Amino acid sequence: MNLTATRNESTTARATRDTTAPARRTGTRDTEGMAVASFILGLLGLLVLNVFLGPIAIVLAAVALWRGTERRGRAYLGLGLGIADLVVLLTVIQMDHTVSWSF
């Protein structure tokens, strides 16, 4: 009898354990992706389309930092590069009096 009671308890414990939802870390993974994306877009924005890529990099970095990303350094780099994109754009506008680039 004692063996049957132990088997029923272990089966009940296993059934309870199997029905619980696993812990998900999608929020952290999303913020890490945002930090990396802001860095890449900020870097690309120094070369092309800085009028679009700079603000996107700034927003992605700010959201990643606000949500508490583990890649804080990458998010800060993306933020700095996004700001640098806008500084480069303003410099080019002041020099050429136009938004277009000419080499």
N, C-alpha and C positions, 0 to 999 in steps of 0.2 A: 504494500500500500504506500509506503513511504516513497518508493521509486516512482510510482505513478504521479504522486503529488509534485515531486520535484520536476518531472518531465512536463507536467501541465504548467508549472510556474515558469519554466524556461521557455516554453512555447509562447506563453502570454507575454513575457518580457521581450521576446524576439519580435512578435507581432506589433507590439507597441513601438519598438525601436524602428521597425521598417516603415511604419506609417508616418513618422515625423519627417518634415521637409528638411532637406539638407541645407546647411548654411550657404548662402550665396554671397559672393564678393563682386557682383557685377558693378556696383557703384564705384569701388576702388579701381577696378579695371578700366572703367569708362574714363575716370579722371586721369589715369596714366596715359591713355590714348590721346586725350585732349592735350596733355602737356607735351607729348611728343609731336602731335600735329601742329601745335602752336610754334614749336621750335622749327619744324621743317618749313611751315608756311612763312614764318618770319625770315628764314634764311633765303628761301626762294624769292621773297618779296624784295630783297635787296637788288635782285637782278631784273626781275620782270614783274609787272602788274602790282607795284607797291601800293597803288591807290586802293586796291581791293584786298590784297593779301595782308597788308599791315594791320588794318582794323580787325580782320578775322583772327589774326594771330594774337592780338591784344585781348579780344573777347574770350577766345579759347583758353588762354593762359589765366585770365582772371577767374573764369568759371572753375578751372581745374584747381586753382589755389583756394578758392572759396569753398569747394567741396572737400578739400583736404587731401590732395594727391600725395603719394609717396615720392614722386619725382619732382620735388619742389625746385631743385636746381634747373631742371629742364624747362619747367614752367616759367621760372624767372628769366631764363635765356630767351624763351619765346616772347615774353613780354618786352624785354629789352630790344630784341630784334624787330618786333612790331613797331615799337616807338622809333627805332632807327630807320625803318622803312618810311615812316611819315616825315622824319627829318630830312632824309634824302629827297623825298618828293618835294618838300617845301624849298629845299636848296635848288633843285632843278627848276622849279617854277620861278624862283627869284632870278636865276641866271638867264633863262630863256624866255620868260614871260609866257610860258605855255606848259601844259600838262604832259606833252609828248616828249619822248626821248629821241635824240638824234646823235648818232656816233660819227 
